[in-house]
Amino acid sequence: MFGLIGHLTSLEHAQAVAKELGYPEYADQGIDFWCSAPPQIVDTIRVTSITGQTIEGKYVESCFLPEMLAARRIKAATRKVINAMAHAQKHGIDITALGGFSSIIFENFNLEQIKQVRNVLLDFKRFTTGNTHTAYIICRQIELAAPKLGIDLSSATVAVCGATGDIGSAICRWLNTHTDVADLLLIARNQERLQALQDELGRGKIMDLTDALPLADIIVWVASMPKGVEIDPTVLKPCCLLIDGGYPKNLSSRIQRRGVHVLNGGIVEHSLDIDWKIMQIVNMDVPARQLFACFAESMLLEFEKWHTNFSWGRNRITVEKMEQIGAVSVKHGFRPLLI
């Protein structure tokens, strides 16, 4: 059985969803209530691959909200993630994906040092961040969407915002080895990590966001922030592809300029038979035919019976692992969302 640990995008969204799912006691509560709310299994999922194989899974709502990070409620945020993991393991789930901020919180606050949650001894091999599949899908979005917009990768400048993160560094490695991208702009806050990435790649220009944006034909945004990001669309090139791989996704609503194409990054399309209701309430544009690539990773691991933490730790994603998860993604009927 596979599992998905998720969360909603805001307090307002959480209140609306709680009402829709039949939890009226949650619907009118404020942030303090959500800080103490326990994880809940709110959906049972059945997925049938194009191979004919069927698997079953559970969706675990962690009750984490991005406002917890914005308000510096760090203990509450970390408790949400670790309690949701214990809840998934206690219910016998073999491999569970940490969606949205769950994996970011786990890594940034070193939650691997927490081995015991009440009577549950956490087995971290039962969990995956889903970042390898997400990085692979974003790379395929770059490769497939750019030509549709008349952007030739061999002469294109690609800016990766969040380049030193787990997903960002993996994207840089793929672009460096699998494409002939003309120029690669590396953007992140930690200069030491940027220098290490540049040394590893043997190329790339370290730049700040303000200087990089006007130069980029393709912008890959893979830095997740509780409050989103502000980009001035007037500084962007007249024909530009912007892939929003962060969470929550909000660039399409903020950037309205002719010629600038915003694509939701890390989303897969499919024509599979998936019986679930959760995608209808997590702001997916076409819930019957789209889902997050990180969630799809746990499905792929269950299909292949690879019950292990395929994606784990910072900057450990190799091109070979991306190729491996990409092959089974195609095998079972997932494809990158395109324009």
Secondary structure, 3 states (H helix, E strand, C coil): CEEEEECCCCHHHHHHHHHHHCCHHHHCCCHHHHHHCCCEEEEEEEEECCCCCEEEEEEEECCCCHHHHHCCCHHHHHHHHHHHHHHHHHCCCCEEEECCHHHHHHHHCCHHHCCEECCEECCHHHEECCHHHHHHHHHHHHHHHHHHCCCCHHHCEEEEECCCCHHHHHHHHHHHHHCCCCEEEEECCCHHHHHHHHHHHCCCEECCHHHHHHHCCEEEECCCCCCCCCCCHHHCCCCEEEEECCCCCCHHHHCCCCCEEEEECCEEEECCEEECCHHHHCCCCCCCCEEEHHHHHHHHHHHHCCCCCCCCCCCCCCHHHHHHHHHHHHHHCEEECCC
